[in-house]
Structure formats: C-alpha cells, structure tokens
Amino acid sequence: MKACTLTNPAPIDARPLAYVDVPTPSPAPGEVLIAVRACGMCRTDLHVVEGDLPVRRAQIIPGHQIVGRVAALGAGVTDLRVGNRVGVAWLHRTCGVCRFCRTARENLCDRAEFTGWTAHGGYAEYAVAPARFVYQLPAGFDDLQAAPLLCAGIIGYRALRLTGLDELSAGWSGARLGIYGFGAAGHVCIQLARARGAEVYVATRDRALHQTLAAELGATWVGDASDAPPVKLDAAIIFAPAGELVPVALQALDKGGALVLGGIHMSPIPSFPYALIYGERIVRSVANNTRRDGQEFLREAAQIPVRTHTESFPLAAANQALAALKHDAIRGAGVLICGDDNRAD
C-alpha cells in the first residue's frame, strides 16, 4: 500500500514525509483493518512531523482523523462487519486497568497509545485499529466532512465541556465564549456553541480566511488574536499553539471565568500578574479524549447538524498540505484523500 512515513522529524518545509510503498497491515485479534478513504489533518500531526512531540516510534505513519470502510476483521470482533463505515480518532487504545481508566478518565491512561504518534495512523491507504476504539459515523456526513470531526470536533466538544458553562444558572443561553485561533477545531466549536445558545467572540490572526469564516458562521465579534473583545467573557478556549495568548485571553475573562487550552503542544507561556487569575479565574488544559466524548459529540453534531468546511489534498501531497496548515492557508479543515474511490463532494 501507499503511505506517508516519517523517520526523522524536521520542519515541514524540508518535506520530511516520504510517500512510499509499505506492507499492508493485518488486523490482530480484536482489531479491524480499515480501507482509508480520507484522513483529516491536525496541528498535532504537524507537531509529530516537526518534532515538537517526542519521538515514540522509529518510523511512524501520522494521521488520526481516519474515515474508511472495514476491510477485514481480526479474531474475536463481533460488533462490526466488513463494509461498515467507521472513524478512528487520536485515542488508539488504553490499558483499561489503571486508576484513570477505572474512574472514567481513560483520556489520562498511564499506558495509552495514540493514533499517528505511538501507533500507525491514517496517512495511508489502510490502517488497523482496535475495534473497541472505532466509531460508527452518522450517515449525514460524507467522508471529507466526517474526517475533521474525529479530532477537531471531539477536542472542541471536550474543551466546551471543560469551560464549565453547563454549570451557569442560565446554561449556555447568552453565555459569552471566546475562541482564540480559528482553524479546524474553532470552526466546529463555534457551531456547537451557537447551537447551544452562546454568543461567540473570535480572535484570530488571519483576516482573509479565518476571520471571514468566523463571521460567516455567526460570530458576534471577530478581531485580531491580540485584540480585546468588546465585552468580558464567561469562558475562552485557545486552539492556537501560542502561549503568548494566555495572558491576552485571561485579560478578557470575567470573574469566575475559565480559560481552556485546547492543544497537545503550546509555545512557552509568559509570566503574568496574579491579578489576571484573581477573581476565581481558572486555566486548564485538555488532554486527549475519551470514547464517550466521541460518541456524545457525533450525536450532537448530527443533530445540529455541524457542517465542516474542508480543503482536500491527495495523499502524495501531505508535505505541501501540512505546510499550508502551518502557514494558516487552509480555510476550515484540511483533509487528505487516501482511497481511489473517494471524491471531494
């Protein structure tokens, strides 16, 4: 099969991914083989490829927003059938026995594996995944639309939950949410928040693509990443991997507000005065996802319905596509087309 493999992490402009022939994997017991049709691109892929995340395998196939069809079943798999359309997300498998797994916090598992980082991912024509960790996808999303839901969507959903806005006396109605950075996750997150009744204030640096899309998706206010929103915010989420935005976002928070950091990697956070968190403001990170996050999010996304804005690239162009992601040249989410029979609708 064809796949994009990474051996030596390097800046994406150096084209570190090799488009090569590798053996098609076989599913082990409890796994399924998936014929990949589309794989969404995420900044975490970029962090893996460029070495921001530590190397966990000598050679890895990146990609953790996989959409495809079950091509073969490993021994013991009974709840899926060949031909089922499924999705694979970042959380590849967990141990199931550590104290985090036993207390419904499998996203913090001590021995978790992650698709496209510690286990081969979806920048390939085929991939394997544990059957218990794949998702059956709603019929209302075509392959390209579904791919960004599997990380950008799920992580955005978890980030919204961690804002604590569910606990306000008025719920989401009229709540003021800030989003810093407006790529794949931001453009899904705004649709969830607005459907729940929140006002959304978007701060992002790209005017031509990201600010325009935020306005189209109903943002109450759109400004530059360093601009102050016109009102104090009940909560904010930073999706951009830019630590310098933390004091900026804290400055915009009202008393009791929560700031959620939505990425796996972020540049250093500068020091800031205690006054920015006084008043019971909270700063917290998002770590991975649980399967429950994915299941709940996909149901809500289908009900709204969420509509992803995608730009597609052939698998062989993964280096160029990730470079476009790095330089904010993608409107919405980038998706690699991995199967011959997939079409960009």
Summary of the structure (lengths in Angstrom):
residues: 345
radius of gyration: 19.4
end to end distance: 24.6
largest distance: 57.9
contacts: 1271
relative contact order: 0.17
helix: 29%
strand: 26%
